[in-house]
């Protein structure tokens, strides 16, 4: 009767926990009680409960955890990449795409109305709109880097608390008999560790669980001892790494592994997206400034200061660490009076392998009616006579672009791009025209430079001369879209595999209510039969005692 009662209680506990997450169905193993030898022969003494066991399959657990860690790895990547993809959007539909198209459209309007003040002001607005869109996009990507670092730190803290809880349960297991409830809790904790970082677990003979990081021999939990996981790095920039007991984890899986990949990868992670955006911005800055630097505005400046600082003006231009390295070529410059009458012109041959910024300033200073110097690491070019003005001609050396002289944009990448504050203060300096040093003229209605600027919108000026700006932005978005679709596909595949493994686990360990009801009836009848047997034996003994 006691065995039937225990079995019945176990079935009832199964039914009560049918919806409890992580609960494993239990079963009482019933065995025949030891027989006794009497003078009349060998007699059975009934049934007894050998033990209560959890119905669990170690192979299914191992596969399910492997599928779970890969699913969480892919989900973490997919979630971030979907945000990046939506941030960029289809070319022409996103804020960045509209801003890019608006910039070159505004250059076209300038070409149609080079003397119109409102057109110039509108161009400045479109230019700053593009610069703002680029910077805001980059800021959002950098913010996602920082958020990713914070998420990794939070998950690392959860790994450590989960590992410590598992070590505590291991201690309880060592102190007594195996407890199915504690064993279920061990499995739940190992499952969570697998979701977070990817682990392999081994149950020892004493009931404790040893946990190592998957793909390594690095232990997180060994009996009653847990080793802390630590994260190193900064929220943005550089590389974030994980270590356990001083040993670096090369390629962790699980959610942490996916977050870490997105935070670190220069191939298909956030650093890659930031780098591509920087490359796009730098390319547009260089292309626009290259044309603008060689042009002239409705009015000319008496002095121009470059926007790029050179830390060592004595170093050659090729080794000075400039964002764009000049090439061997000729830089042309002219001088006009305040009324637009030609005064003089000259040229400087630039060889970046031998000429420094100081040397370039000296060569320019030697030209007639020109003063040039270096101030605070920046090139300053002025008309020697304060009543005169300077105009730039073709620059085959790219020195003006590299040093930020007479540019439409300042800055060198997506983080620093801005429309020149000088142009914003004096829109008439926008270089829609081109000075003619041979004829000695500058025409206010000249739109040749504005036409060249507008033409950049449909010219293959980016990606080594293979893509237009619109195509480059589209390729950037397509790359991110490919990364996102790949992560999404992996997520769907892993979800299907995990669902199949969970179904197998449910068949083995899940509570079947119909089966439980059948077992209840079986043990009820067994209990009744045992009670009837005892009652019958008791009546027989009473009858015998009555005779005696």
N, C-alpha and C positions, 0 to 999 in steps of 0.2 A: 504493500500500500504506500509506503514511503517513497519508493522509486517512481510509482505512477504519479504520486503527488508532485514530486520534483519535476518530472517530465511535463506534467500539466502546467506547472508554474512557469517553466521555460517557454512553453508554447504561448502562454498568456503574455509573457514579457516580449516575445517576438511580435505578437499582434499589437501590443501597445506602442512599440517603436517602429511600426511599419513605415512611418513617414519621417523618422529621425535621420538626419543626414549623417552618413558615415557609420550607421549601425550595421553590424554583421549578424545575420541570422545564426542562432545557436541551437545546438541539439544535445540532448542527454544521451550518452552512450550507455545502454542497458546491457548488462551481462548476467549470466546465471550465477547465483550465489553459490558459495562452496557447498559441496555435498557432505553428508555425514554418514558414517558407517555404523550401523546398528546390528543387533543380532539377527534381525530379520532381513538384512541386506543394506544396500546403499540407497539413501534417500536424499532427494533434492530439498533445498531450503528456500527456494523461491528465486527472486531477482533482486539485483542491486544496481545502483547507479555508479558506473565506473568513473565518469567525469562529465563535465559540460564543456563542449568544444565550439569554437567559432567556425563557421563554414567559410573558408577563405582560400583563394588560389594564388600562390605566390607568383606564378608566371603571369597571370592576368594583371596582378598589381604592378609588376615590373613594366609590362608593355603599356599599361594605362598611364603610368607616371612618365614614361618616355614620350608618349603622345601628348600628354598634358604640358610638359615643359616646352615642347616644340610649338604647341598651339599658343601658349602665352608669349613665347619669343616672337612669333609672327604677329600676334595681335598688338603687341607693344609697338612694333615697327609700323604696322598698318595704320594704327590710330594717328601717329605723328605724321606719316606721309600723306594721309588724307587731308590733314590740316594744311600742309605745305601746298598740296595740289589745289585746294580751294583758295588758298592765298594768292596763287598765281592766276588761276582761272584760264579759260581759253584766250588765245591771243586776240586782242581787240576788244574783249569783253571786260577784262579786269581793269582796275584802276591804273595799273602799271602799263597795260597795253594801250589804253586810251591816252594816257599821258605821253607815251612815246610817239604815237601817231599825231597827237596834237602839237608836239614840239616841231616836227618837220612840216606840218601844215602851216604853222605860224611863220616858219622861215619862208614858205611859199607866199604867204600874205605880204611879208616884208619885201619880197622881190617885186610884188605888184605895186606896192606903195612905199618905196624906200624913204620918202621924205615925210611920211605921215606919222605924227607923234603918237596917235592912238594905236596905230599898228605896232609901233615899237613897244609901247607899254603892254599891249596884249601879248607880244612875243615874250617879254620878260615874265609875265604871269604864267604862260605855258611852260617856259623853261624852268621856273621855280616849281611849278606843279609836277613836272617830271622828276626834278631832283627830290622833292618831298616824297613822291610815291616810291622812288627807289630807296630812300633812306628809311621810310616807314616799313617797307617790305623787309629790308635787312634787319631793322630793329625787332620786327616780329619774329624773324628767324632766330636772332640772338636770344630773344626772350624765351623761345621754345627750347633753346639749348640750356638756358638757366632752369627752366621748368623741368627739363629732363634730368638735370643734375639733382634737383630737389627730390624728384620722384625716386631716383636711384637711392638717395640717402634714406628716404622713408622706408623703402623696401628692404634696405640693408638692416635697418633697425628692427623691422619685422622678422627678418631671418634670424637675427640674434635672439630675439625674445622667444621665437618658436623653437629654436634649437635648445635654448635653456630649459624651456618647458618639457621638451622631449627628454633631456638629461634628467630632469626631476622625476619624470615618470619611470625612467629606467631605474632610478634609485628605489622607487617604491616596488618595482618588480623584483629587484634583488632581495628585498626585505620579506617577501612572502610568496604565496602560491600564485600562479598565473591567474590574472583577473581579466575575463573577456572585455569588461568595460574599459580597463586600462589599455588592453591590446587594441581596441577600437580607437582610442584616443591616440595611441602611438601611430596608427595608420593615418589618421586624419592629419596629424602634425607632419608626417613624412610627405603626405600628398601636398600639403601647403608649401613645404620646402621645395618640392619638385616644381610646383607652379612658379615659385619665386625665382629659383636659381638653377634648378636641374640637379637632382641628386640620385644616387643609388643607395639602397638600404639593404642591410643584411640582418636578419633576426638570429641571434645567437641561442645556444642551448639553454642559457639561463633566462631567456625571455627578453633580454635587452636588445635594443636596436642600434646598430652602428650605421652612421650616415656619412658618405663621402660625396664631394662635388663630382657630378657626372663628367667623365672624360679625364679625371685626375685621380690621384690617390690621396688627395687632401681631405682630411677628416673634419667634419663639422661637429659630429657627435660621436663619442666613444664611451659607451656605458654611461656613467654618471657625470661625465665631463663634456662640456660644450666649448668650442673654440670660436671666438668672435670674428665676424667678417668686418673688414674695414674698407672705407672708400677714400681714395686720394684724388686730388685734382681741384680745379676751380669751376665755378658755375658756368663760365664761358671761356672759350679759348683753350688751347692745350688739349691734353688727353686725360680722361678720367680712368682710373684703374681700381681694381679690387684685389684684396689680399686676405688670406686666412693664416693667422699665425706667422706672418712675415712672408708667406709664399704667394706669389702673384698668380691670379687666375687669368689664364690667357684668353679663353673664349667661353665665358659662362653662358648658360642657356636660360630658359625660363624668362619671366617678365623682365628681370634685371638685365639679363643678357641682351634682350631686344632693345631696352632703353639705352643701354651702354653702347650698343652698335650705332644707334641713331645719333647719340651724343658724340661719338668718336670718328665715325667712318668718313673718309674723304672721297669715297667712291659712290655711296648711295645713302649717305646720312645728312644730317644738318650741316656739318662743315662743308660737304660737297655742294649743297644748295647755296650756302653763303658765298663760297668761292666762285660758283658760276655767276651769281648775281654781281659780285665784285668785278669779274671779268667783263660782263656785259656793260656795266657802268663805266669802267675804265676805257673800254673800246669806244663808247659813245663820246665820252669826254675828249679822248685823244682825237677822234675824227672831226668833231665839231670845232675844237680849239685849233686844230691844224689849219682849217680853212679860215676861221675867224681871225687868227693871229696875223695872217698875211693881208688882211683887209683894212679898210678905213671907214670911219663913220662920217656923219654929217659935219661933225666937228672933230678936231684932232687934239690929243692930249699933249701938254707940254712935257710931262714926265710920266713914265710907266714903271711900276715896280712889279716884279714877278711874285706869284703867290706860293711858289715852292721854295722851301728852305733847304739849303745844302749844308750839311753838318761840317764838312771839311772843304771849303772853297779852293784849297790848294790841290785836292785830289783831281785826277783826270775825270772828265765828264763820264767816261766809260766805267769808272770804278767808284764814283761818288755816291752810289746807292740811289740814283734817281728812279722814280716810278716808271719812267720811259727813257730808255737809253738813246741819246742822240746818235746820228750817223754822220759820216763824212759828207759834207755838202756846203753850200754857200747861203749865207744869211744876208738879205738885202734890206737896207734901211734908208729913208730919205727925210729931208727937212723942208717944211713949208712955213711961210709966215702966217700970221693970224688971218690974213685975207684969202689964204689958199694959194698964194703964189709960190712957185717952186724956188727953193734956196739951193739945195745940194742933195746928193745921194752918194751912197757907197756900199761896199759889200765886204763881208768877212768870210774867209774860208775856215770852216770848222773841222777839226780832226779830233773826235772825242778820245782817241787813244793817247793823244799827247797834250791836248788843250784842257786846262782846268777852268773852273768858273772865274777865278781871278784872271786867267789868261784871256778868256773871252771878253771880260769887262775891259781889259787893257786894249785888246784889238778894236773893240767898238769905240773906245774913248779916243783912239787915234784917227777915227773917221772925221771928216770936216763937219763942223757945227754940232758935234755930238759929245755929250758927257756921259760916261758910263762908270759904274762902280758897283761894289758889293757891300750891302748893308744888312747886317744880321743874317748872313747866309743867303740873301736874296739879291737878284740882279736888278739894278736900277739904271734905266736909260732915260736921258733927258736931252732936250734941245739946249745947246750951250748958251744961246740967247733966250732969256725968259720970254721974249716977244714971239719966239718961233714955236713951231709944233713939229712932232715927229710922226712919221707914217712908216709902216712896215710893208715890205714887198715879199716876194716868194722866199720861203725858208726851206731849202732842201736838206737842212741838217736836223730838223725837228728840235732845235735848241729852244725855240720860243715855246713850243708845246711842253717840252720836258721841264722848263723852268717856270711855266705858268705866266708867260708874258702875253698881254693883249688877248687873253682867252675869254670865251663866252662863259665857260664854267670855271670854277675853282674846285679844288679837291682832286683826288686821284682814284677813288673807288666809291662803292655804294655807301660807305659810312660817312664820307666827307663831301660828296658832291653838292655844290651850291651854284647858283647863278652869281656871277661876279658882282660884288657889292658896288664896285666902281660903275658898272653899267646900270645897275639899279638906281644909283644916284644921278647918273647922267645918261639917259637913254640914247642921246644923239651920238654917243661913242660906239654904239652897236655898228659893227663893220659890215655894212651892206655893199659898200663900194670897194674898188681896187685902185690904188694909186698907180699912175703911169709915170715912172721915173724918166723914161725916154722922152716922152712929150712934155713932162713936167706939169702934169695936170691931175686934178681930182674933181670929178663931177658930182654934185649933190644928188643928181638923179640916177647916178650909176647904180645898177642893181646886180652887177656880175657876181659879187661875192655872196649876195643873198641867194641868187640862183644856185650857186655852188653848194651853199648850205642846205637849201631845200632838196637838192639832188641826192644828198647823202641818205635821205630816207628810203630811196630805192636802189642804192648802190651797195655792192658787196664789199663792205668796209670792215666787217667783223669776221672772227674765226679764220684769220689768215687770208682774208679776201674771198671767202667762200659763201658768206651769208650777209643779207641785208639786216638792218636792226630788227625789223619785224620777224624775219626768219630766225634770227638768233634768240629772240625772246620766245618764239614758238618752239624752238629746239630745246630750250631750257625747260619750258613747261612740259614738253613731250617726255623729256628724261625723267622728270619728277613723276609724271603720270605713269610711266613704265615701272618705276620703282614701286609706286603705290599699288598698281595692279598686280605686280608680282607678289607683294606682301599679302594682298587680299586673297590671291589664289592659294598661296601657301596656308593662309588661315582657314580657308574653306576646306582644303584637303585634310588638314590636321584635325579640324572639328569633326569631320566625318569619321576619321580613324578613332578619335577619342569617344565619339558616340557609340561606335561598334564595341570598343573595349568596355565602356560603361554598361552596355547591354549584356556583355558576357559576365561582368561582375554582378549585375543584378540577378542573372540566372543562378549564379553560384551563391551569392551572399544575401540577396534581397529577400524580404519577407513576402511569402505568397499566402494571402489571407485564406484562399480556398483550401490550400494544403494545411494551413494552421487549423481551420475548422475541422477538417478530417482527423487531424492528430488529436484535437481536443476530445472528439467522440471516442477515438481509439483508447486514449488513456482514461477517459471516464468509465468506459466499459471495463477496462483492465482493473481500475480501482474498485468498481462495483463487484466484479468477479472475485477479487481478492477479499473484499469485505464479506461477500457471501460465503467464501470458503472458510474464513475465520469463524463466521457465525455458525456454519454447519459443524465445524470441528468443535466449537464450544458447546453446541447442543449434544453432540456425541459424548463429550466428556461429562456433561451434566447427567446424561442418562446412565453412563457407566458409574458415576459416583452415587447415583440414586440406587442402583442395584447393590453396590457395596454397602 
